[in-house]
Amino acid sequence: MTKSKRVKGHMHIKVGDMVKVISGKDKGKVGKILKTLAKKKHVLIEGVNIKTKHVKARQEGETGSITRQEASIHSSNVMHYSQKEDAVSRIGYKKDEQGNKVRYLIKTQENIT
């Protein structure tokens, strides 16, 4: 009997977070996380790492097209971004007044929603 492999660790990024690319060809770009790929530790970011895809016509009479879409990049190449302070930061965890665990930017003390 074989056991399934469990993905170790977790990503510091969730869908909807604002991030800034810190390395690679799109260094400096800012965008929102659209999707996370946990097994590969990759993320899709709005407007970052745009690739051109040639789509073949599927039916007779239909024309082919060229579409542009986001491709994934590794989660270690991005950092959380504060639009108010225009700064990137690591994240920390703290408890709020109700005792709930919340994520916050360490550099600016801003809560991540």
ABEGO torsion letter per residue (X at the ends): XBBBBBBBEBBABBBGBBBBBABEAABGBBBBBABBBAAAGBBBBBGBGBBBBBBBBABBGBBBBBBBBBBBBBAAABBBBBAAAGBBBBBBBBBBAAGBBBBBBAAAGBBBX
